């Protein structure tokens, strides 16, 4: 059966139009051009070709393919044979192909799949989608390669030792001075600036939270942290390491000649019309300085408190604490656990019209209307402690302190709470209850903690299941034993409410979500302080005693929160092993 007959059979074209369309094709016009001229949509053309070749079709709608999928097939192979990876579903590599009649492409695909040790499934895709995938290949790497070719001549002219040497050893002679002058010119040259700009732009567009630039000895590895995991996005020649690092140092106003000790700085850039802040940290490593940049989108909207991920019971406890006229609310957890985001959501919930809300931050991550936000600058003596003293003279009702880092700041925050202010801050502890022993270690007397601490909240970020990507995991066998053991000390009245017999869920790859997960969501511990808690704080403020008391009242750990979120199809059950 001719291909046009297949189109007619499935109602895509009218049978009587076949002779005219066939005539045009004999004149050298392609099938797609003939059909588009007859008013057939691109979607229907793809569907008809799928019927003819007896192949499933895949319409990407112009979207690209994630990096972690593209790495299965080299760009040169994809470009030459006109096939490309689309996704990995159930350990099967899904391949998009534009010409099913290309036997050479089929053979090459078989060879690649054997080398990968992975079976494959072929889908028919349009030429437009194939070009879009090639664009995904060429995005970051292509732009940087072009900039490197522009830079290559200059690099050859620079003394290699001057570019790559990271030690503090002194060099002598005319050659050294000439090399230094040349290096400075290269650092400020357009190609180097472009390389740095392209890296930052793609990191921001790709939703990365951090960028790592490090010399491995053989080359320079650029890694993006996306959804909590690092992956290599770019590999640069070793010769450009010093130039790229120096360019970032210039942006962050760091000392170029200081390579023996760590430095911290920050800068802002406008990317796609949005102001993005970058926190820069340099670290002297064996082969040269490593640079890590934290990406902060200052124009991101602040989530509502009920959109963050609290269970209904925990949300009620948090809102009760927010309604208190004075006291301290602490959010604890390691760096990068989303503490600031939670604080912002809490602050955004408060009445900003009738209350004076002042914040001290390092840096200001989100702009909130109605709040006086100030960025501390330790380098000029404007610390959290000094800022807090000044803030108390600004007639505040509510104060947000970005982080309690030392005993002085902790003491001032306690005094502010005692004098009728509601204080919000973060603290680096592993658990919500651990905040109390930590404050005691800082030199805060228990008799001051007991009447001021209102709420302590701990959190971590875990992966989130994509919509329609969940797979049920029966709550039986070893899993059921693990859950029973985890909740065994929780009073029965709370166990009944939780319904712990429900199945859990894991993430599976889908067409729209190649890994089955996208983004992250916090899991929480919520520890509320009442009269009984105050009594324990005053007598024996240990984590064991405080946990026993809180457990009797139904408090859950972060691991248990993750288990419940897995039952609710939000978090893969494997994530509980990370807590």
C-alpha positions in Angstrom: 0.0 0.0 0.0 1.3 3.4 -1.0 1.9 5.9 1.8 -0.9 8.3 0.5 -3.3 5.3 0.6 -2.5 4.8 4.2 -3.2 8.5 4.9 -6.6 8.2 3.2 -7.4 4.9 5.0 -7.1 6.7 8.3 -9.1 9.7 7.2 -6.2 12.2 7.2 -6.7 13.0 3.5 -9.6 12.4 1.1 -9.2 9.5 -1.3 -10.0 11.6 -4.4 -7.1 13.9 -3.7 -4.5 11.1 -4.0 -3.9 11.5 -7.8 -3.2 15.2 -7.6 -0.9 14.7 -4.5 0.9 11.9 -6.2 1.5 14.0 -9.3 3.1 16.8 -7.2 5.3 14.3 -5.4 6.5 13.0 -8.9 7.6 16.6 -9.6 10.1 16.4 -6.8 8.1 18.0 -4.0 8.5 16.2 -0.6 5.7 14.3 1.1 5.6 16.9 4.0 5.4 19.9 1.6 2.7 18.3 -0.5 0.5 17.4 2.5 1.1 20.8 4.3 0.1 22.5 1.0 -3.1 20.4 1.1 -3.9 21.7 4.6 -2.7 18.6 6.6 -1.3 19.5 10.0 2.2 18.5 11.1 0.7 16.4 13.9 -1.5 14.5 11.4 1.5 14.0 9.0 3.5 12.4 11.8 0.5 10.3 12.8 0.0 9.1 9.2 3.7 8.2 8.8 3.4 6.2 12.0 0.6 4.2 10.5 2.5 3.6 7.3 5.7 2.4 9.0 3.8 0.6 11.8 5.8 2.6 14.4 4.6 4.5 17.5 5.0 8.3 17.2 6.2 10.9 19.7 5.4 14.6 19.5 7.8 16.6 21.6 6.0 19.9 20.7 9.4 21.6 20.2 10.7 20.8 23.6 14.3 19.7 24.2 15.6 16.6 25.9 17.3 16.7 29.4 21.1 16.4 29.6 21.0 13.2 31.5 19.1 11.5 28.5 21.3 13.1 25.8 24.4 11.6 27.2 23.4 8.1 26.1 24.1 8.9 22.4 26.9 11.2 21.2 25.9 14.3 19.4 27.9 13.4 16.2 26.1 10.1 16.0 22.7 11.7 16.4 23.5 14.4 13.8 24.8 11.9 11.2 22.2 9.1 11.6 19.2 11.4 12.4 18.2 9.7 15.6 18.2 10.9 19.1 17.4 9.6 22.7 14.1 10.7 24.1 13.8 9.1 27.5 14.6 6.1 29.6 11.4 4.3 30.7 11.6 1.0 32.7 15.3 0.6 31.8 14.5 0.9 28.1 16.1 3.6 26.0 13.5 5.3 23.8 14.8 6.5 20.5 13.4 9.1 18.1 14.1 8.5 14.4 13.1 10.6 11.4 13.7 8.1 8.6 12.7 4.5 9.4 14.0 3.3 5.9 17.6 4.2 6.8 19.1 0.8 7.4 22.5 2.2 8.2 20.9 4.2 11.1 19.2 1.0 12.4 22.6 -0.8 12.4 24.3 2.0 14.2 21.5 2.1 16.8 21.9 -1.6 17.4 25.6 -1.2 18.0 25.1 1.7 20.4 22.4 -0.1 22.4 24.7 -3.2 22.7 27.5 -1.0 24.0 25.2 0.6 26.6 23.8 -2.8 27.6 20.3 -1.3 27.3 17.4 -2.4 25.1 15.8 0.3 22.9 12.4 1.2 21.5 12.0 3.3 18.3 9.6 6.1 18.0 8.9 8.2 14.8 9.5 11.9 15.4 9.2 14.9 13.1 12.1 16.7 11.6 11.3 19.8 13.7 11.5 17.9 16.9 14.8 16.3 15.8 16.3 19.8 15.2 15.0 20.8 18.6 16.9 17.9 20.2 20.1 18.9 18.3 19.6 22.3 19.8 19.6 20.7 23.3 22.9 19.1 22.4 24.5 22.2 21.1 23.1 24.7 23.7 25.7 25.0 26.5 28.6 23.1 24.8 28.1 24.8 21.5 28.2 28.4 22.8 31.2 27.7 25.0 33.1 25.9 22.2 32.6 28.9 20.0 34.0 31.2 22.7 36.9 28.9 23.3 37.8 29.0 19.6 37.9 32.8 19.8 40.1 32.5 22.9 42.5 29.9 21.5 44.9 32.3 19.8 45.3 34.3 23.0 45.9 31.3 25.2 48.6 30.1 23.0 50.4 33.4 23.4 50.3 33.3 27.2 53.0 31.6 29.2 51.3 28.3 30.3 52.9 28.4 33.7 51.5 31.9 34.3 48.0 30.7 33.5 47.9 27.4 35.4 50.2 27.9 38.3 48.2 28.5 41.5 50.9 28.6 44.1 52.2 31.7 45.7 55.8 31.3 44.5 57.6 34.3 43.1 58.8 34.4 39.6 61.5 36.6 38.2 62.4 38.1 34.9 60.8 39.8 31.9 58.9 36.8 30.8 56.9 36.7 34.0 55.8 40.4 33.6 54.9 39.9 30.0 52.9 36.8 30.9 51.0 38.6 33.7 50.1 41.5 31.4 48.8 39.1 28.8 46.9 37.1 31.3 45.1 40.2 32.6 44.0 41.0 29.1 42.7 37.5 28.5 40.8 37.6 31.8 39.0 40.7 30.7 38.6 39.6 27.1 35.2 39.0 25.6 35.6 35.2 25.1 36.3 34.6 28.7 33.5 36.9 29.8 31.2 35.1 27.4 32.2 31.6 28.7 31.4 32.7 32.3 28.1 34.4 31.2 27.0 31.3 29.2 27.6 29.0 32.2 25.6 31.2 34.5 22.8 31.6 32.0 22.4 27.9 31.4 22.6 27.1 35.1 19.9 29.6 35.8 17.6 28.4 33.0 18.2 24.8 34.0 17.0 25.4 37.5 20.4 24.7 39.1 20.9 25.8 42.7 24.7 25.7 42.6 27.5 25.8 40.1 30.8 24.0 40.8 34.0 24.9 38.7 37.0 22.8 39.6 40.3 21.8 38.1 40.7 18.0 37.9 44.3 18.0 36.8 43.4 17.1 33.2 40.6 19.5 32.5 38.1 21.9 34.1 34.9 20.3 35.2 31.7 22.5 35.4 28.9 20.8 37.4 25.3 22.0 38.1 23.4 21.0 41.1 19.8 20.3 40.1 17.2 18.9 42.5 19.9 18.2 45.0 22.2 16.2 42.7 25.4 17.3 40.9 26.0 16.4 37.2 28.7 17.4 34.8 27.4 19.9 32.3 30.6 21.0 30.7 34.3 20.1 30.4 36.8 22.9 29.6 40.5 22.7 28.7 42.8 23.1 31.7 44.4 26.2 30.1 41.3 28.3 30.7 40.9 27.5 34.4 42.7 30.6 35.7 41.1 32.9 33.3 37.5 31.7 34.1 38.1 31.7 37.8 39.6 35.2 37.6 36.7 36.5 35.6 34.3 35.3 38.4 36.5 36.8 41.0 36.3 40.2 39.2 32.5 39.9 39.1 32.4 39.1 42.9 35.0 41.8 43.7 37.5 39.3 45.1 41.3 39.6 45.2 42.8 38.2 42.0 46.2 37.7 43.5 45.0 35.8 46.6 45.0 32.2 45.7 46.2 30.6 48.9 43.2 31.1 51.2 39.4 31.0 50.7 37.4 34.0 49.7 33.7 34.9 49.7 31.8 37.4 47.6 28.7 38.0 45.7 27.4 39.7 42.6 24.2 40.3 40.7 23.3 39.8 37.0 20.2 40.3 34.9 19.3 37.0 33.1 16.2 36.9 30.9 15.0 40.1 32.4 15.3 38.7 36.0 17.7 39.9 38.6 19.8 36.9 39.8 22.1 37.0 42.8 25.2 34.8 42.9 27.0 34.0 46.2 30.6 33.1 45.3 33.0 30.9 47.4 36.6 30.1 46.4 38.6 27.3 47.9 42.3 26.6 47.4 42.6 23.0 46.0 45.5 20.8 44.8 45.3 21.7 41.1 44.0 25.3 41.6 41.1 27.2 43.1 37.7 25.7 43.2 34.7 28.0 42.7 31.2 27.3 44.0 28.4 29.7 43.2 25.0 29.6 44.9 22.2 30.9 42.6 19.5 33.1 44.2 16.5 34.2 42.1 15.5 37.4 43.9 12.4 37.9 41.9 10.8 34.5 42.6 7.5 34.7 44.2 7.2 33.6 47.8 5.1 30.5 48.2 2.1 30.6 50.5 2.5 28.7 53.8 0.0 26.0 52.7 1.9 25.4 49.5 5.2 24.5 51.0 4.4 20.9 52.0 3.2 21.0 55.6 0.7 18.3 56.7 -2.6 19.8 57.9 -1.8 19.0 61.5 1.6 20.7 61.4 0.3 23.7 59.4 -2.2 24.3 62.2 0.6 24.2 64.8 2.7 26.7 62.8 -0.1 29.1 62.3 -0.9 29.0 66.0 2.8 30.0 66.7 2.5 32.9 64.2 -0.5 34.2 66.0 1.6 34.7 69.2 2.4 38.3 70.2 6.0 37.6 71.2 8.5 34.8 71.3 11.1 33.1 69.0 10.3 30.8 66.0 13.3 28.8 64.8 13.8 27.0 61.6 16.7 24.5 61.7 18.5 22.4 59.2 21.8 22.2 57.2 22.8 24.6 54.4 20.6 24.4 51.4 17.6 22.7 53.1 15.1 25.5 52.3 15.1 27.2 55.7 15.0 30.7 54.2 12.1 29.8 51.9 10.0 28.6 54.9 10.9 31.7 56.9 9.8 33.9 54.0 6.5 32.1 53.7 5.8 32.5 57.4 6.6 36.3 57.2 4.4 36.7 54.2 1.5 35.2 56.1 1.7 38.0 58.7 -0.2 41.3 58.7 2.2 43.7 57.0 -0.1 46.7 57.1 -0.6 47.1 60.8 2.8 45.7 61.9 6.3 46.9 61.5 8.3 43.9 60.2 12.1 44.3 59.8 14.5 41.6 58.5 18.3 41.2 58.6 19.5 38.9 55.9 22.7 37.6 54.2 21.8 38.0 51.4 18.2 39.3 50.7 16.9 36.3 48.7 13.3 37.5 48.0 11.8 40.9 47.9 8.6 41.1 50.0 6.4 44.2 49.8 5.7 45.9 53.1 8.8 44.6 54.9 12.0 46.6 55.6 14.7 44.2 54.5 18.4 44.9 55.2 21.4 43.0 54.1 24.2 42.5 56.6 27.8 43.2 55.5 30.3 41.6 58.0 33.2 43.0 56.0 32.3 46.5 57.1 31.2 45.5 60.6 27.5 45.3 59.9 26.8 41.9 61.4 23.6 40.2 62.6 24.4 41.2 66.1 25.1 44.9 65.3 22.1 45.0 62.9 19.8 43.5 65.6 20.8 46.3 68.1 19.9 48.9 65.5 16.7 47.1 64.5 15.4 47.3 68.1 15.5 51.1 67.8 13.3 50.9 64.7 10.1 50.3 66.7 9.6 46.7 65.3 6.8 44.4 66.0 8.3 41.4 64.2 12.0 40.8 63.5 13.5 38.3 61.1 17.2 37.4 61.7 18.6 35.4 58.8 20.8 33.2 61.0 21.8 32.9 64.6 25.5 32.3 64.2 27.0 33.2 67.6 26.2 33.7 71.2 25.9 37.5 70.9 23.2 37.2 68.2 21.4 34.5 70.2 21.4 36.6 73.4 20.0 39.7 71.5 17.3 37.6 69.9 16.2 36.2 73.3 16.2 39.7 74.8 14.1 41.0 71.8 11.5 38.2 72.4 11.5 38.9 76.2 10.7 42.6 75.5 7.6 41.8 73.4 8.8 41.1 69.9 8.1 38.1 67.7 11.5 36.9 66.4 12.1 34.6 63.4 15.5 33.0 62.7 17.4 30.0 61.5 19.8 27.7 63.3 22.1 24.9 62.2 21.0 21.8 64.0 20.0 18.3 62.8 16.6 18.2 64.6 13.9 20.5 65.8 14.5 19.5 69.4 18.2 19.9 69.0 17.7 23.7 68.8 17.3 23.8 72.6 20.7 22.1 73.6 22.3 24.2 70.8 21.1 27.5 72.4 22.3 26.2 75.8 25.7 25.5 74.3 25.8 29.1 73.0 25.5 30.2 76.6 21.8 31.0 76.8 20.3 30.1 80.2 17.4 27.6 80.1 15.3 30.0 82.2 15.5 32.4 79.2 14.8 29.8 76.6 11.7 28.3 78.3 9.5 31.5 78.2 10.6 32.7 74.8 10.9 29.7 72.4 7.5 29.3 70.8 8.2 26.8 67.9 11.2 24.9 66.6 11.0 23.5 63.1 13.5 21.2 61.3 13.5 20.4 57.6 15.3 18.7 54.8 14.7 18.7 51.1 13.8 15.5 49.3 12.9 14.6 45.7 9.3 15.1 44.5 7.5 12.7 42.2 6.4 14.1 38.9 2.6 14.1 38.2 1.4 10.7 37.0 4.9 9.2 37.5 4.1 7.3 40.8 4.2 3.6 41.1 2.6 1.8 44.0 4.8 -0.2 46.4 2.8 -2.6 48.5 3.0 -2.0 52.3 4.0 -5.6 53.1 6.9 -7.8 54.1 10.1 -5.9 55.0 8.6 -2.5 54.2 5.7 -3.1 56.6 8.1 -4.3 59.3 10.2 -1.2 58.8 7.2 1.1 59.1 5.9 -0.7 62.2 9.2 -0.3 63.9 9.5 3.3 62.9 6.2 4.3 64.5 6.2 1.8 67.3 6.6 4.4 70.1 3.9 6.7 68.7 0.7 6.5 70.8 -2.1 4.4 69.2 -4.5 7.4 69.0 -2.2 9.1 66.6 -1.4 6.0 64.6 -5.1 5.5 63.8 -5.3 9.0 62.3 -2.3 8.4 60.1 -3.6 5.1 58.5 -0.2 3.5 58.3 -1.4 0.5 56.3 -1.6 2.5 53.0 0.7 1.6 50.1 3.8 3.6 49.5 5.0 5.0 46.1 8.1 5.2 44.0 8.9 7.3 41.0 9.0 5.8 37.5 10.1 7.5 34.2 7.5 8.9 31.9 7.6 10.7 28.6 7.3 14.1 30.2 9.6 13.2 33.2 12.6 11.1 32.3 13.7 10.5 35.9 10.3 10.3 37.5 11.1 13.1 39.9 11.3 16.9 39.4 12.0 19.5 42.0 12.2 19.0 45.7 9.8 19.4 48.7 10.6 19.8 52.4 9.9 17.2 55.0 9.4 18.6 58.5 9.7 18.1 62.2 7.4 20.5 64.1 8.2 21.0 67.8 5.8 23.3 69.7 6.7 24.5 73.2 3.9 24.4 75.9 3.9 24.6 79.7 5.1 21.0 80.1 7.9 21.5 77.6 8.9 24.6 79.5 9.2 22.6 82.7 11.6 20.1 81.0 13.7 22.9 79.5 14.1 24.3 83.0 15.0 21.0 84.7 16.7 18.7 82.2 16.9 20.1 78.6 18.3 17.0 76.9 17.1 15.8 73.4 16.1 12.4 74.9 13.8 13.9 77.5 12.3 16.4 75.2 11.7 13.8 72.5 9.9 11.5 74.9 7.6 14.2 75.9 6.9 15.5 72.4 6.4 11.9 71.1 3.6 11.4 73.6 1.9 14.4 72.1 2.1 13.0 68.5 5.3 14.7 67.2 6.7 13.0 64.0 10.3 12.9 62.7 11.3 14.0 59.3 11.7 10.4 58.2 8.1 9.7 59.2 6.9 12.8 57.4 8.6 11.4 54.3 6.9 8.1 54.7 3.5 9.8 54.9 4.3 11.9 51.9 5.2 8.7 50.0 1.8 7.3 50.9 0.3 10.5 49.5 2.1 10.0 46.2 4.3 13.0 46.7 7.8 11.6 47.7 9.5 8.4 46.4 9.7 6.0 49.4 13.5 5.6 48.7 14.0 9.2 50.0 13.4 8.1 53.6 16.8 6.5 53.4 18.4 9.9 53.0 17.0 11.1 56.3 
